[in-house]
Amino acid sequence: TTRSSGAFTTLDANGNVILGDAAADTVTINGTVQPGVVIEGSSSGNALRITQTGAGNALLVEDSANPDSTPFVIDANGNVVVGATSRYATGAGAGVFPLLQVQANISSSDFASVGITNWVAAANGSSVQLSKSRSGTIGTFGIVSSGDVLGRINFNGDDSAKFVAGAKIEAQVDGTP
């Protein structure tokens, strides 16, 4: 159809469908769809690509009955937030804004946590890896130096205005690698 008839849809010669004019239109899929919305691709490229050109979140998944109560968000900078719509300072002092955050408001035994479970009939268990390179380029290696922090786990508490440091576990390079 054409814009003058109330919709703007293009089907090109290769079978690609374009909805909207890519400038200001919103695409909405409503109704009962079984088994839901399925995006499937069989090429070596991306099956789904979301490009955020504005200041909002790139992806927001939420419960329609109670929007923003327990969302999963990937913001325009690639940060992942579970349980909130934006990142919060979680570290002591000036604040640390982790790239991955799990936020919760739960007072039962199901407290805010991250679980890693390996379901395998073998000896291997779950693992958390804290790694450090001196390279300024992701995927290339640069040898660490004496005194470099390899990783840390911080424990912070709220003092009614900000988070303050309570304790930390830290590993440092001690000597020439």
C-alpha positions as CSV (number, residue, x, y, z in Angstrom):
1,T,0.0,0.0,0.0
2,T,1.0,3.6,-0.1
3,R,1.3,6.2,2.6
4,S,-1.8,7.9,1.3
5,S,-3.9,4.9,2.1
6,G,-2.8,4.9,5.8
7,A,0.1,2.5,5.7
8,F,3.5,2.3,4.2
9,T,4.7,-1.2,3.4
10,T,7.1,-2.2,0.7
11,L,7.8,-5.7,-0.6
12,D,11.0,-5.5,-2.8
13,A,12.0,-7.9,-5.6
14,N,14.0,-10.0,-3.2
15,G,11.1,-10.6,-0.8
16,N,12.2,-8.1,1.9
17,V,9.4,-6.4,3.7
18,I,9.8,-2.8,4.9
19,L,7.3,-1.5,7.4
20,G,7.1,2.2,8.0
21,D,9.5,4.8,6.5
22,A,12.4,4.2,8.9
23,A,12.2,7.8,10.1
24,A,9.2,8.2,12.4
25,D,6.8,5.2,12.2
26,T,6.2,2.6,14.8
27,V,5.6,-1.0,13.9
28,T,3.2,-2.8,16.3
29,I,2.2,-6.5,16.2
30,N,-1.1,-7.1,18.1
31,G,-3.5,-9.9,18.5
32,T,-3.2,-13.6,19.4
33,V,-0.2,-14.9,17.6
34,Q,0.7,-18.6,17.9
35,P,3.4,-19.6,18.9
36,G,4.2,-15.9,19.3
37,V,6.5,-13.8,17.2
38,V,9.2,-15.9,15.6
39,I,12.3,-14.4,14.0
40,E,14.2,-17.0,12.1
41,G,17.2,-16.6,9.8
42,S,19.4,-19.2,8.0
43,S,22.3,-17.0,6.8
44,S,25.6,-16.5,8.4
45,G,24.5,-13.0,9.3
46,N,22.5,-11.7,12.2
47,A,19.0,-13.2,12.6
48,L,17.9,-10.0,14.4
49,R,19.6,-6.7,14.5
50,I,18.3,-3.8,16.6
51,T,20.0,-0.4,15.8
52,Q,19.2,2.4,18.2
53,T,19.8,5.8,16.7
54,G,18.2,7.8,19.4
55,A,18.8,8.2,23.2
56,G,16.3,5.5,24.4
57,N,16.9,1.9,25.1
58,A,17.8,-0.4,22.2
59,L,15.7,-3.3,23.7
60,L,13.1,-3.4,26.4
61,V,11.3,-6.6,27.4
62,E,8.6,-6.1,30.0
63,D,5.3,-7.5,31.3
64,S,2.4,-5.7,29.6
65,A,0.1,-6.1,32.7
66,N,2.7,-4.2,34.9
67,P,5.1,-2.3,32.6
68,D,8.5,-1.5,33.9
69,S,8.1,-3.7,37.0
70,T,10.5,-6.4,36.0
71,P,12.0,-5.5,32.7
72,F,15.0,-6.8,30.8
73,V,16.8,-3.9,29.1
74,I,19.7,-3.5,26.7
75,D,20.4,0.2,26.5
76,A,21.8,2.2,23.6
77,N,25.3,1.6,24.8
78,G,24.9,-2.2,25.1
79,N,24.6,-2.3,28.9
80,V,22.3,-5.0,30.3
81,V,19.9,-4.3,33.2
82,V,17.5,-6.9,34.7
83,G,14.8,-5.7,37.0
84,A,15.0,-2.0,36.3
85,T,14.8,0.3,33.2
86,S,18.2,2.0,33.7
87,R,21.6,1.5,35.4
88,Y,22.3,2.7,38.9
89,A,25.5,3.4,40.7
90,T,26.3,0.3,42.8
91,G,29.9,0.9,43.8
92,A,31.4,3.0,46.7
93,G,32.5,6.6,46.4
94,A,31.8,8.2,43.0
95,G,29.8,5.1,42.1
96,V,30.4,2.2,39.7
97,F,27.9,1.6,36.9
98,P,28.4,-2.1,36.0
99,L,27.8,-3.2,32.4
100,L,25.6,-6.0,33.6
101,Q,23.2,-5.2,36.5
102,V,20.6,-7.3,38.3
103,Q,18.3,-5.0,40.4
104,A,15.6,-6.4,42.7
105,N,13.1,-5.4,45.4
106,I,12.5,-8.7,47.1
107,S,12.2,-9.3,50.8
108,S,11.8,-13.1,50.8
109,S,14.4,-15.8,50.6
110,D,14.5,-15.2,46.8
111,F,16.9,-12.3,47.1
112,A,18.7,-10.5,44.2
113,S,21.2,-13.0,42.9
114,V,22.9,-14.3,39.8
115,G,22.9,-18.1,39.3
116,I,25.2,-20.1,37.2
117,T,24.3,-23.8,36.9
118,N,26.0,-26.5,34.9
119,W,23.6,-29.3,34.2
120,V,26.0,-32.1,33.0
121,A,26.7,-35.7,33.9
122,A,30.4,-35.0,34.3
123,A,32.9,-33.6,36.8
124,N,32.8,-30.0,35.5
125,G,31.1,-27.4,37.7
126,S,30.2,-23.8,37.1
127,S,32.8,-21.1,37.0
128,V,33.2,-17.3,37.2
129,Q,36.1,-15.9,35.2
130,L,37.8,-12.6,36.1
131,S,40.4,-11.8,33.4
132,K,42.7,-8.9,32.8
133,S,44.8,-7.8,29.8
134,R,46.9,-4.7,29.3
135,S,45.8,-4.6,25.6
136,G,43.5,-1.6,24.7
137,T,41.8,-3.7,22.0
138,I,39.3,-6.4,22.7
139,G,40.5,-9.8,21.4
140,T,44.2,-8.9,21.4
141,F,46.6,-9.7,24.2
142,G,48.9,-7.4,26.2
143,I,51.0,-8.7,29.1
144,V,50.0,-7.5,32.6
145,S,52.4,-5.7,34.9
146,S,53.4,-6.0,38.5
147,G,50.8,-4.3,40.6
148,D,47.9,-4.7,38.1
149,V,44.6,-5.8,39.7
150,L,43.5,-9.0,38.0
151,G,40.0,-8.9,39.6
152,R,38.1,-8.0,42.7
153,I,34.8,-8.7,44.4
154,N,33.4,-5.7,46.3
155,F,31.0,-5.7,49.2
156,N,29.2,-2.3,49.6
157,G,26.5,-1.0,52.0
158,D,24.0,1.9,51.7
159,D,24.7,4.8,54.1
160,S,21.4,6.5,53.1
161,A,23.1,8.7,50.5
162,K,25.3,6.3,48.5
163,F,27.0,3.0,48.7
164,V,30.2,2.8,50.8
165,A,32.8,0.1,50.8
166,G,32.6,-2.6,53.4
167,A,35.1,-5.2,52.2
168,K,36.8,-6.5,49.1
169,I,38.6,-9.5,47.8
170,E,41.3,-8.6,45.3
171,A,44.0,-10.4,43.3
172,Q,47.1,-8.5,42.1
173,V,50.1,-9.3,40.0
174,D,53.1,-9.6,42.4
175,G,56.3,-9.5,40.3
176,T,57.2,-9.8,36.7
177,P,54.8,-12.0,34.7
